Amino acid sequence: MPSEPATQDSTSASRDLLVGLLTQLPERPASVLDRALDATGTCLARHGLARTSMTDIAREMGVARSTLYRQFSSVEQAAWALLARESYRFFDAFGEVVAGGGGPEAVVDLAAQFVRFASTHPVMARLLHDEPDFVGRVVSFHFAELVDYAAAVVTPVVATAMETGMISRRDPARLAQWMGRVVAICILAPPEDELEDLFREMLLPLLH
């Protein structure tokens, strides 16, 4: 059985995760990994990224460490796969909204739902509230790159929404960039107003 790797400090663990994020999103994790990913999410929310070990995740799953190592080689790999799963679920929801032929209101509601989901997700909440150094480094050095990456992923879906008449025609990349920044800021600094009401007032004129 592989030996347990030494737990990385917060800076190193965070850097490794960001390097992967800024390279490309991994492929969609297979459903057979859901149990391990659920356990990873529980442990990350409980201990944080730097203090979670493969032993913690295996214990949460109720399996031997060797079983977990057959699925993931490190906590960082498991955390990255968890992020990929959650991201693909949102992209799927966005695609379903476009395929369903809803209007601008549906896009606005989905954006609000994503902000609420991201800001209350146990892992994200742990990072935002208990690991301010990590969040500070992301905002200071990687915020633009992260938004650019997410915008590039959703730009084709935005373009499809325009082509089908779901939202007004304009530069899809610029719209994805602008909405990505609005959503990211709302996650980091949630507004006091009801999200749906705020987004309808600010975004609907742009989308109609």
ABEGO torsion letter per residue (X at the ends): XBBBBBBBBAAAAAAAAAAAAAABBBBBBBAAAAAAAAAAAAAAAAAEAAABBAAAAAAAAGBBAAAAAAABABAAAAAAAAAAAAAAAAAAAAAAAAAAGBBAAAAAAAAAAAAAAAAABAAAAAAAAABAAAAAAAAAAAAAAAAAAAAAAAAAAAAAAAAAGABBBBBAAAAAAAAAAAAAAAAABBBABBAAAAAAAAAAAAAX
